[in-house]
């Protein structure tokens, strides 16, 4: 779930309507988008870590389930 969350956030941010009706609001919106672009690689790294952890836990669960002591 964390991988989906961080991957989506890094890719799209949050879908919201922004008021850019004047130059100040437009400049603020642009600054925030620029910061999000700079932050995106770190957020994608969190998504990759979450996906890797989920895969490792899945493989561990399969290994425990299929392991039959004799």
C-alpha positions as CSV (number, residue, x, y, z in Angstrom):
1,X,0.0,0.0,0.0
2,X,2.8,2.4,0.8
3,X,4.4,1.8,-2.6
4,X,1.2,2.7,-4.3
5,X,0.8,5.8,-2.2
6,X,4.3,7.1,-2.7
7,X,4.4,6.2,-6.4
8,X,1.1,8.0,-7.1
9,X,2.2,11.0,-5.1
10,X,5.5,11.3,-6.8
11,X,4.0,11.0,-10.2
12,X,0.8,13.1,-9.9
13,X,0.8,14.9,-6.6
14,X,-2.7,15.5,-5.4
15,X,-5.5,16.4,-7.8
16,X,-6.8,19.7,-6.5
17,X,-8.2,22.8,-8.1
18,X,-5.8,25.7,-7.7
19,X,-6.8,29.4,-8.0
20,X,-4.3,31.1,-10.3
21,X,-6.5,34.1,-11.0
22,X,-3.6,36.6,-10.4
23,X,0.1,36.7,-10.8
24,X,0.8,36.1,-7.0
25,X,-1.4,33.0,-6.9
26,X,0.2,31.7,-10.1
27,X,3.7,32.3,-8.8
28,X,2.8,30.5,-5.6
29,X,1.4,27.5,-7.6
30,X,4.5,27.4,-9.8
31,X,6.8,27.4,-6.8
32,X,4.9,24.6,-5.2
33,X,5.0,22.5,-8.4
34,X,8.7,23.2,-8.8
35,X,9.3,21.9,-5.2
36,X,7.3,18.8,-6.0
37,X,9.4,18.0,-9.0
38,X,12.6,18.3,-6.9
39,X,11.0,16.1,-4.2
40,X,9.8,13.4,-6.7
41,X,12.9,11.2,-6.9
42,X,13.0,10.9,-3.1
43,X,9.3,10.0,-3.1
44,X,9.8,7.4,-5.8
45,X,12.6,6.0,-3.7
46,X,10.1,5.5,-0.9
47,X,7.8,3.8,-3.3
48,X,10.5,1.4,-4.5
49,X,11.4,0.6,-0.8
50,X,7.8,-0.1,-0.1
51,X,7.4,-2.4,-3.1
52,X,10.7,-4.2,-2.2
53,X,9.6,-4.7,1.4
54,X,6.2,-6.0,0.2
55,X,7.9,-8.4,-2.2
56,X,10.3,-9.6,0.5
57,X,7.4,-10.2,3.0
58,X,5.4,-12.1,0.3
59,X,8.4,-14.3,-0.5
60,X,8.9,-15.0,3.3
61,X,5.3,-15.9,3.7
62,X,5.4,-18.3,0.8
63,X,8.6,-19.8,2.2
64,X,7.1,-20.3,5.6
65,X,3.9,-21.7,4.1
66,X,5.7,-24.2,1.9
67,X,8.3,-25.3,4.4
68,X,7.4,-28.6,6.0
69,X,9.7,-29.8,8.7
70,X,10.2,-33.6,8.7
